[in-house]
Every structure is written in C-alpha cells, then in structure tokens.
Amino acid sequence: MSLTVSRPLAIIDLETTGINVATDKIIEIAIVKLLPDGTTLNKRKFINPQIPIPKSSSDVHGITNEMVKDAPAFKQVANEIKQFLDNCDLGGYNSNRFDIPMLVEEFLRAGLEFSMEGRKLIDVQKIFHFMEQRTLAAAYKFYCNKALNNAHSAEADAMATLEILHAQVVRYPEIGITIESILNCIGEEDCVDFARRMIMMDGIEIFNFGKHKGKSVAEVLKAEPQYYDWMMKGDFPMNTKQKLTEILNRTIIKKISL
C-alpha cells in the first residue's frame, strides 16, 4: 500500500529570514512534486530576500547573506514557481501555518495572485500530531527509521516529509491512501486567512484574536468601521488584509442592496 494521488501533490519547504509572515522573506525554496504515476519532480532555489538575514536565523538553517547575495529576488522567479505549482495540491510539514502562508505572501508582494481555489492542503505535521505528537526529526526516525541528516536544508526536509507521508499511509490504513481520505479523517482547517486571524464558524467569518475574538467580522466592521482602518495600517500579512477587504466590500454591497 502506498500514497495515491489523483493529481500532482507539491511538498513545499521554505527557509526564511524569520517566522513573521508579514515581514520576513523566503531565502530558499524546495518543492518535491509527486505525480499520479508515482514519479517525482524536484525544484530548489536560493532567493535573495533583499533584507539582511539575522544571525539567529542563519544559526538554524546555515544560510548566510553571502550565500544568497547573487541569487534572484523572489519576484524574478515567482512566475516560474507559480507555473510549477499549477494544478497541484499542496503539502509540507507545518505548511498550513507557515510555508503556504509565507509563499502566498511572497506571491502577493510580487504582484501575482496565487489561487487556492480547488487545492487540497495536506499538512504532514497535522497527521503526525494527530497520531503521535512528535517533531520532524523524530517523525522521520519513527516512520522511516532513519536519522534526518542536513536538517533545516529545505530540500532534505521536503524529501523527508514526503517519505514520512508515504510511511504514514502504510502505518495508518484507517486514514486511506488519497489526499481526500486523509483530510476526511484528520479534518480540514476552516480558516479565512492563512494567519488565522479570522476563521469560519457555522458558515460565518469570525475574528480569532483580540478584543473581538469570537465575533462576526462583518458585524464588527459595520459597528466599528475604524477597526478595519486599524488592521489595514497594522503589521498584519497582506493575505489577512486582502481577506478583510473582501469581507468589507461584501458587507457594503449587501448593505446597499438592502
């Protein structure tokens, strides 16, 4: 038994200047694309973030400013990466909370719209935590009985993540062998924006932070329109601001139609 995909699954791993989706940048991207016939295609690129890489980050992944000084900026390779991900479901390790939000943010900065419509998101960490509660290195040892060498190398991490996913469908037959069956088992996160400042509850967008946590976004924007201005001026990811604006525009149109 092995993982079966009906369309390409792109496993993504990023190394970045830091962990703030709104302000940090990608410095390395690796994508391992699993095709329906079982073969894989790899893409790996160093990226010049055009901001300094903090020493604390370099100490984790080993990538320095010198190593990326001649690399292209993300904007220069954005279209190539976007095309490589065309018609793909997306996956990774903690990818729902970090890698995919960061990638979408970089596409927005580059002026490219990266549609998530119709894509399935498979986060291997979520399966792992759902079943075992461990880290990536421990997951690799647990499922594949291998030591994770070159940890925090984007390509090594992405390859290890795909190996773990293959091993998980063998170990847990109850989750099935397709992306759809796995998500049916572990559940899909119903978020509005990737930073999870807003989530869906009973079909309604609600705030997931701050003084309005648990309240309808539309109702808050109608009662306190300055909250929209505060968020748009604040240090929130572009994706969050984009989704907030969509809700505001929809609320205004609905109000006018009434």
N, C-alpha and C positions, 0 to 999 in steps of 0.2 A: 504494500500500500504506500502511495506517495502523494504529495500535494498535487492536485489537479486544478488548472486554471483554464477558464474558457476564453479569456483574453489576457494580454500581457500584464504581468504584475511587476511594477518597478519598486525595488527595495532601495530606499534612499538613506544615505548617511552624510551628515554635514559636520565639518569642523568650522568653528566660528571665532570671532573676536571676543565673544562673551555670550551670555544667556538671555539678554534683553532683546526680545524680538523687534521692539520698536527702534532701538538704537544700534544694535550690534550688526555685524555683517558676516557673510559667508567667506571663508578663506580656502576651503576645499570642499568639493562635492564628489561623491561617488555614487553611481547608480548601477545596480545589478538587475537586469531586466529578464525575468523568467517568461519564456514564450509558451504558448499552449502545447507545442511539440516537445517541451521539456528542456530545450536548449536555452542558454543564457547569453546575453549581450552585456558588456561592461562599458561604462563611461566614467572617466575620472578626470577632474580638472582642479588645478590650483587657481585661486581667484585673488586678485589684488583688491583688498577691501577699501582701499583709498582712505583708510584711517589707521592709526597705529594699533598693532596687536599688543595688548598688555602682556607683560612678562608672566603674570599669573595664568593667563590662557596658554601661552607658549609652553609653560611648565607642564601643562596637562597633555597637549597634543603634539608638542615638539615642532610646531610650525612657527617660524620667525618672520619678521618683516623682510629680512634679506631673502628668504626663500620665495617670497611672493612678489617681490618688487618688479619683476619683469613679466608677471602673469597678467592676463587680461582682466579688466574690470567685469563685474557681473553683467553689466549692460551689453558688453561686447559678445558674450556667449549666451545671453538669455534666450534668444530665439532658437539656437541650436539645442539647448536643454529642453525647451518647451516642445520642440518637434520630437525629441527622443522620448518624451513622456506622453505623446499623443496616444489616445485610446488605451491608456494604461490605468489599471487600479494602482493604488499607491500603498506602500508599506514601509516599515522600518522598526527600529527599537526606540520606544518613546516618541515615535514620529508624529502621533496625533497632537501631542502637546508641544513639540519643539521643531523637529525637522521640517514638517509640512508647513506649519505657520511661518517659519523663517523663510522658507523657499517662496511661498506666496507673497510675503512681504517684499522680498527682493524683486520678484516679477513686477509688482506694483511700482516700486521705485524706478524700475527700468521702463515703465510705461506700457507694460504688457499685461493684458487681462488673462489670468490663468483660471479657466473654468473648472470647478469641482463637480459640476453637474454630471450625474451618472456614474461618477467614480466611487468605487468601494475603497475604504481606508482600513487596512489591516495592521494593527499595532502589535508586534510580537511581544513587547513588554506586557501588554494588557493580558494576552493569553498566559504568559508566564506567571504574572502576579495573580491571575485568576486561578491558576492551578497550583503554583508552587511558592511564590513570593521570594524572588532572588534578584541578582544583578546580571548584567550581560555576560561578564566573565564566568560567573557561577552557572548561568544558563547554558553556556557553551560546554562547560565541564559536565553539567548534569545531563544534558540531552545528547551531546555528541562525544562525551568522554575525551575531550581534547582541551589543552591549555590554550587560551587566547593570546597568542603572541602578537606583537605590534598593536596592542590595544590603543585606541584613540587615533589609529590610522583609519581614515574614512573607508578606504577600500577593504581593509581587513575586517572592520566592524560590519560593513554591509554584507560581505561574504559570509561571515559568521552568523549574522542574523538570518540570512536565507537558509543556511544549514540547519539552524535551530527550528525554523518554521517547518522545514521538511520533517525533522525529527518529531516535532510536536504532533503532526497529523498521524504519525505512526504510533506514538505513545498514547494518544488520546483518541481512540476511534470514535468516541461519542461526539467529537466536535466536527467529524466529517472531513472530507478532503477538498472541498471547494471553498472559495472565499465567502460565498453566500452562506454555506452551512456553518462555517466558523463564526461569522458575525451573528448568525441566528442564535448560536449557543452562548457566546460571551456578551452579546448586546452591542449595539452601535451607540456611540455617544451623540446625543442630540444637542449639539452646540450651534449657536448662531454665528459667532466669530471664533477664530482659532485661539484667541487668547482667553476665551471662555468668560469674558466679561458679561456676556449675555447667553442664556440658554433657553431651550424650548421646554415648556411645561404645559401639558394639556393643549398643545397647539398654539400657545401664546408665548411670544418672546418676553422673557423677564430678565431683570438685572441680576447678576450673580456676584455682586460686590457692593461695598459702600453702603451709604445710608438708605439707598433704595433697593437693597438686596431683597429679592422675592417679589418685587412689584413689577407690574406690566410696564415695559419700556414705552409703549405708545401712550399709556395713561400718564406716565411721568412727564413725557415730552409735551403733552397737552397742558398739564397742570403747572409745569415748571420748565418753560422753554429755555431758560438760561442754563439749564443743566446740559443741554445739547452744546451750547457755546463753550461751557467749561470743559466738556470732554474733547471737543474738536481742537481746543487750544492746549490740551493736556498731553502728557507723554504716553499716549496710547498708540498701539500699532495702527498703521494705515488701514488694515483689514477691518479692525474694530470700528474705525471712523466711517469706513465705507458702508458697513452693515447698518450702523446707527443712522446714517443719512438715508439709506434705503427705507428704513422704518419710518423716519420723519416724513419723507416725501409721500409714502403710502398713507400715513396718518393725515397729512394735509389734504391729499386728493380725496380721501374718504370723507373728511370734514366738509370740503367744498361740495361734494356730491350730495351730502345730506341737506 
